[in-house]
Amino acid sequence: MIFLEKIKVAHIIARLDKGGSAENTLLTVKGLDREIYDVILIRGLSIESNMAEDEVRVVGKSVREAEGKGVRVITIPSLVRRIQPFYDLKAFFALIKILLYERPHIVHTHTSKAGILGRGAAFFARVPIIVHTPHGHVFWGYFGRLKTGIFILLEKISALITDRLVVLTEQEKNDHLHFHIAPENKFSEVHSGINLDRFSDTSVDPAAMKKKLTIPEGNLVVGTTGRLTHIKGHRYLTEVS
């Protein structure tokens, strides 16, 4: 199949770290067919993530890999995850300027902050298709009632100009429906992917590993991966009924 014009898609995210939203975004931009898509990744500097040197190095490697696959990476220093009115306004106008210049066919925003600024900028730049992936939500567990209420209102307004909302799980969709963010027909459920290639040559002897970790041989082992913060719900895994 020959395309006379590539589909230009701009992905927007506030920060790149080793979190799920950043990993998902990087996998997406690296995986898009370059014969069909012209891909741009617009991101912030991620300085607020307080990443250790190892994490900074790995993230830098991932960005270089994306660039090596033809992804154009544009950095907006004022695009930060936390609420900073001066920087937010500056980032908003920077996004509009970039989108007016690049004229993408699709803008795909990631996470709440970049989603609100990016979708608004895409609307003013008259981008034909606007897609947003929340990668979870901030409806509870992060902020107080007032700030959470403001975010819910902004999400409802942003949803009006959004063509498709991509959620990672059915529960995430149900949470959005509970707060009346958008009608059900605007949602698509796409589970977050993981690149398993780097684990393909890894072999573990379960018995030896249990012995190393002083786990009795007959015990069932359950594992989980995630930030050690209350919003991740590790307590539900460790609670004994």
C-alpha positions in Angstrom: 0.0 0.0 0.0 1.4 3.4 -1.0 0.4 6.6 0.8 0.8 9.8 -1.0 1.1 11.7 2.3 2.1 10.3 5.6 -0.2 10.8 8.6 1.5 13.2 10.9 0.8 12.5 14.6 2.1 14.5 17.5 2.2 12.8 20.9 2.4 15.1 23.9 3.5 14.2 27.5 4.7 16.4 30.4 7.5 14.1 31.6 9.4 11.0 30.5 10.6 8.7 33.3 10.3 5.0 34.0 6.7 5.2 34.9 4.0 3.4 33.0 2.6 6.4 31.1 6.0 7.4 29.8 6.9 3.8 28.9 3.6 3.3 27.1 4.1 6.5 25.2 7.6 5.7 24.1 6.6 2.2 23.0 3.8 3.7 21.0 5.9 6.3 19.2 8.6 3.8 18.5 6.1 1.2 17.2 4.2 3.3 14.7 4.9 2.3 11.0 7.2 4.9 9.6 5.9 4.2 6.0 2.5 5.4 7.2 3.2 7.9 10.0 5.3 10.9 10.6 5.8 10.9 14.3 6.5 13.8 16.7 7.0 13.5 20.4 6.6 16.7 22.4 7.7 16.5 26.0 8.8 18.4 29.1 12.2 18.2 30.7 11.0 15.9 33.5 13.2 17.7 36.0 10.5 17.5 38.7 10.6 13.7 38.7 13.8 13.7 40.9 15.2 10.8 38.9 18.3 9.0 40.0 21.3 8.9 37.6 20.4 5.4 36.4 16.9 6.4 35.6 18.0 9.5 33.7 20.4 7.4 31.7 17.8 4.8 30.8 15.2 7.4 29.8 17.9 9.2 27.7 18.6 5.9 26.0 14.9 5.3 25.3 14.6 8.8 23.7 17.6 8.2 21.5 16.1 4.9 20.4 12.9 6.7 19.4 14.9 9.3 17.5 16.8 6.5 15.8 13.5 5.1 14.6 12.6 8.5 13.0 10.7 10.1 15.8 11.2 13.9 16.1 11.5 14.9 19.7 10.6 18.4 20.7 11.2 19.6 24.3 9.2 22.4 25.9 11.0 23.3 29.2 7.8 25.0 30.6 5.7 21.8 30.2 5.7 20.5 33.7 3.5 18.0 35.5 2.7 20.1 38.6 0.3 23.0 38.5 2.3 26.2 37.8 0.1 28.9 36.2 3.0 30.9 34.7 4.7 27.9 33.2 1.4 26.3 32.2 0.4 29.4 30.2 3.8 29.6 28.6 3.6 25.9 27.7 0.1 26.3 26.2 1.2 29.0 23.8 4.4 27.0 22.9 2.2 24.0 22.1 -0.1 26.2 19.9 2.9 27.6 18.0 4.4 24.1 17.4 1.1 22.6 16.3 0.4 25.5 13.9 3.8 25.1 12.4 3.7 21.2 12.2 0.1 20.9 11.2 -0.4 17.3 12.5 -3.4 15.3 11.4 -3.7 13.8 14.9 -2.7 15.0 18.4 -2.5 12.3 21.0 -2.0 13.6 24.6 -0.9 11.6 27.6 -1.7 12.1 31.3 -4.0 14.7 32.8 -1.8 17.8 32.7 -0.5 17.4 29.2 -3.9 16.2 28.2 -5.6 19.5 29.3 -2.9 21.8 27.8 -2.3 19.7 24.7 -6.0 19.2 23.8 -6.7 22.9 24.3 -3.7 23.8 22.1 -4.8 21.3 19.4 -8.3 22.7 19.4 -7.0 26.3 18.8 -4.6 25.0 16.2 -7.5 23.3 14.4 -6.0 19.8 14.5 -8.5 17.4 12.8 -8.3 14.5 15.3 -7.7 14.8 19.1 -7.0 11.6 21.1 -6.2 11.4 24.9 -4.9 8.6 27.1 -5.3 9.5 30.8 -3.1 6.6 32.0 -5.2 6.4 35.1 -6.8 9.5 36.6 -6.6 12.0 39.4 -10.2 11.8 40.6 -9.2 10.6 44.0 -6.1 9.8 46.1 -3.9 12.7 44.8 -5.4 16.0 45.8 -7.9 17.6 48.1 -11.6 18.0 47.2 -11.3 21.5 45.7 -8.4 20.8 43.4 -9.8 17.4 42.4 -13.1 19.1 41.6 -11.2 21.6 39.3 -9.5 18.7 37.5 -12.8 16.9 37.0 -14.3 20.1 35.5 -11.3 20.6 33.2 -11.5 16.9 32.1 -15.2 17.3 31.2 -14.4 20.5 29.2 -11.5 18.9 27.5 -13.5 15.8 26.6 -15.9 18.0 24.6 -13.1 18.6 22.1 -11.7 15.1 22.2 -12.5 12.5 19.5 -11.4 9.5 21.4 -10.4 8.7 25.0 -8.2 5.7 25.4 -8.3 4.0 28.8 -6.0 1.1 30.0 -8.7 -0.9 31.8 -12.4 -1.3 32.1 -12.4 0.1 35.6 -10.7 3.3 34.4 -13.5 3.7 31.9 -16.1 3.1 34.6 -14.4 5.7 36.8 -14.6 8.3 34.0 -18.3 7.4 33.4 -19.0 7.7 37.1 -17.8 11.3 37.0 -19.6 11.9 33.7 -16.4 12.9 31.9 -17.7 11.8 28.5 -20.3 9.5 26.9 -19.4 5.8 26.8 -19.1 5.8 23.0 -16.0 8.1 23.2 -14.0 5.5 25.1 -11.7 2.7 23.7 -10.0 0.2 26.0 -6.3 -0.6 25.1 -4.2 -2.4 27.7 -0.8 -1.1 28.4 1.9 -3.1 26.6 5.3 -4.3 27.7 8.3 -5.0 25.5 9.2 -8.6 26.4 12.2 -8.9 24.0 14.8 -8.0 26.7 13.4 -10.8 28.9 13.4 -13.5 26.2 16.8 -14.9 27.1 16.3 -14.7 30.9 16.0 -17.9 32.8 15.2 -18.3 36.5 15.3 -21.5 38.5 12.2 -21.1 40.7 13.5 -23.5 43.4 16.9 -21.8 43.6 15.3 -18.3 43.8 12.9 -19.4 46.5 15.9 -20.7 48.5 17.8 -17.5 48.0 14.8 -15.5 49.2 14.2 -17.9 52.1 10.7 -18.8 50.8 9.5 -22.3 51.7 9.5 -24.6 48.6 5.7 -25.3 48.7 4.6 -21.7 49.1 2.8 -19.8 46.3 4.7 -16.6 45.2 2.9 -13.5 44.1 4.8 -10.5 42.7 3.9 -6.9 41.9 5.7 -4.0 40.3 5.0 -0.3 41.0 5.9 2.8 43.0 5.7 2.3 46.7 2.9 4.9 47.2 -0.5 4.5 48.7 -2.3 5.2 45.4 -0.9 2.0 43.9 -2.7 -0.1 46.5 0.1 -2.4 47.6 -1.6 -2.7 51.0 -4.4 -4.8 49.4 -1.9 -7.3 48.3 -0.1 -7.6 51.6 -3.3 -7.6 53.8 -4.0 -11.0 55.4 -7.7 -11.8 55.7 
